[in-house]
């Protein structure tokens, strides 16, 4: 097994889930030292200089950071990760978490960057989507922006009832087409390391429960997944794709569970991910300083202006 004795890695996550434990085990085989830090136990400070610490450990000493952060902590993850020096290697960039924080914004950014996505509408009231409801191709799914199972509506009357309820709760409202056939590709740049297909009796295949089986994607599908992940500055991600004609991206998860997919595909996804992280970190270290300087400068510009111009 490859081992970089002079290379260290910090994994930042919520808890030591089964997926995170496997990533930690594989990372210990590859890196000289590995440290797992619960995100809720991290302290950050702005005094005469920036500080990020976990107990007595200064996290700035780590030159490679692997974030394993759920959507719930996306904003906080951005704040933490953006404080690290610009030459710190991160397979998922800080800006990635801002883009993934809200699904409508995520798909908007993908569209602006040339990635085909499913059709999606967002509003705050029934009145704002009256025309959409009149012209909709039912059934369709209505949900709050949180990535949870939506409500399937079969006509305008049902749709107005659900939207009125969400409006009363002062929630944003997502209205989206029904995805009938979806696959999920696990990206560990520059490869798609595994793919699954979800089957469910529920109409909402995107976030509903179901059974998964191994899937063999073609080159075009793999390239779409790689391009989608790259568009949000993520080397590690799960990209969900609708097998419509043409194919469309449904969602991107930066912190997907890994073990069920590993069992379904008989592929050790955590091992593949750590191998990619290790190799990409090595390539990062080998880059000439001048190239790093311009890449870091471009990254800073994107972080500052991205939310306005979506570069």
Secondary structure, DSSP 8 states (H G I E B T S, - for coil): ---EEEEEEEEEESS--HHHHHHHHHHHHHEEEEEEEEGGGEEEEESSSEEEEETTEEGGG-SEEEEE--GGGHHHHHHHHTTS-TTSEESB-HHHHHHHSSHHHHHHHHHHTT--B--EEEESSTGGGHHHHHH--SSEEEE-SSSS--EEE-SHHHHHHHHHHHHHTT--EEEEE---SEEEEEEETTEEEEEEEEE-SSS-TTTS--EEEE----HHHHHHHHHHHHHTTBSEEEEEEE-SSS-EEEEEESS---HHHHHHHT--HHHHHHHHHHHHHHHHHHS-HHHHHHHHHHHHHHHHHHHHH--
